[in-house]
């Protein structure tokens, strides 16, 4: 299993890295003060490695990058949005188990 880090995206790189991606992209909208965000971070790190080359896992810090979360109506974190071809195809709000995230990614691939 490749040791891949999730990609850190910003308001300025979001369009290129997420909307312009050929791959399915899972974007984790998070903040440093968010407990549940910290709880799902290890699962996302592991999934980034497991799905390397097939799916991108990206993290967007909502405090440093308020534009994209506002644009997509992110109200609570963690919010995970699944993008394919520049569109949101699925969304999960709240911390969920790694198995559930993995199943959702496999479903969408």
C-alpha positions, 0 to 999 in steps of 0.5 A, spaced: 500 500 500 502 506 497 503 511 503 500 517 500 498 523 504 491 526 502 492 532 497 491 539 501 487 544 496 485 551 497 480 556 494 485 557 489 487 550 487 480 547 488 478 548 481 484 545 478 485 539 483 478 537 484 474 540 479 479 538 473 481 532 476 480 525 471 479 521 478 474 521 483 475 526 488 473 526 495 474 533 499 474 533 506 472 540 509 475 540 516 478 545 521 483 545 526 478 545 532 474 540 529 474 534 534 470 529 529 475 532 523 481 529 527 477 522 528 476 521 521 483 524 519 487 517 520 481 513 515 482 518 510 490 518 510 489 510 509 484 511 504 489 516 500 494 510 500 489 504 498 486 508 492 492 512 490 491 512 482 484 511 482 481 516 487 484 523 490 483 524 497 483 532 498 483 536 504 480 543 505 481 547 511 475 551 511 478 557 516 484 558 511 479 557 505 472 560 506 470 561 499 469 554 496 465 551 502 461 557 502 460 556 494 458 549 496 453 550 502 458 547 507 454 548 514 457 543 518 464 539 518 467 534 517 463 534 510 465 530 505 464 531 498 465 526 492 466 530 486 466 526 479 467 530 472 467 537 476 460 535 480 458 533 487 456 526 486 455 524 493 456 527 500 457 525 507 456 530 513 459 528 520 464 523 522 463 516 519 467 509 520 473 508 515 469 502 512 463 506 510 467 511 507 471 505 503 464 502 501 462 509 498 468 510 494 468 503 491 461 504 489 462 511 486 469 508 482 
